[in-house]
């Protein structure tokens, strides 16, 4: 999936290129091909006035936004950020060998499991000292996202965006629909929309990742954040009755999804919402980039996925988060600490968002005065969450999600009655993949 930011839209990151990762990288590392290297082929000279930074921000908009942060930081501190930008896909595919070689001092990466993976491999440096300074800038959920399994901090978040159910305000007004806050009300609304001649849920899974987001929502609403995290990390079983219950819920609303989803891209599915043929669409807020007419965009709104179990409520929000990590042996540790303390400020986020207004700041102290109504609502949803998840192929091993889960979800969409056999197959493959280092 490629969402190049265009027009007055909310978060539209290059999702498919973001999520290629560890599986292919491990092959490269095993073959001893450290193709991705640090600035000048080493992790910096140890110059106290320079910090080297490996960047995956090869697209024009984020590249410019990051550059402006580093320019501002140099003016403020006198320290130069020597940026080593690589093609986004290349960076993800070669990250493992890069970090095992001679990486830059700091590098762009993602919160959650994919951060924890490298922390556990001792390929990243703990930054608890940085968080002593910046901790007050972030909500508890964002702090949790930034910690490794050992409880230490390894990540400084910069921006994020939520997944939610999007709809047209005018359509809801026209039909007198109310926002469903519980599963029963949501199912009832789907049924009513179908009676009213609407497609209740726009859906396109041609690229195989959107269905992962649907499962995430249903699973953490049904079984809670803790179980969801355990399942994503390979520590819970896919044959657990809890997982079957989540798929049963999904099967209940599958008839209300747009037909032919496997052959439709997410962009084409979004057009059903733009044209008011569909009543709702579960996706990341980058869906707004498809609303190129301002009047249509102003009519777009969203609500949190409904409660399915009162004990879990709506306390978890899926909010993929990007930021920074420190390599295993930075040459300029003191300079790294100073840089990350700056990157963890609302000031740095504001500089970024000025050039790339499609994102939402990770800090709870960010200046939201220039946000659009959708951005403000996205920010409030994320900052008010008790738990944040990162999306299945960031919260789990990318090789598992790409080779097992994506085809499995499409199999389920085609034949929801074969779920038991499917879950047994997923569990067998999971055990094999997670057993490999």
Secondary structure, DSSP 8 states (H G I E B T S, - for coil): ------SS-S----HHHHT--HHHHHHHHHTT---S--GGGTT----TTEEEEEE---SHHHHHHHHHHHHHHHHHHS-EEEEEE--HHHHHHHHHHHHHSS--SEEEEESTHHHHHHHHTT-B---HHHHHHHGGGS-HHHHHHTB-TTS-B--EEEEE--EEEEEEHHHHHHHT-----BHHHHHHHHHHHHHTT-EEEE---TTS-HHHHHHHHHHHHHHHHHHHHHHHTT-S-TTSHHHHHHHHHHHHHHTTB-TTGGG--HHHHHHHHHTTSEEEEEEEGGGGGG--SHHHHHTEEEE---BSSTTTTT-EEE--EEEEEEBTT-S-HHHHHHHHHHHTSHHHHHHHHHH-TTSEES-TT---TT--HHHHHHHHHHHT-SEEE--HHHHS-HHHIIIIIHHHHHHHHH-GGGHHHHHHHHHHHHHHHHH--
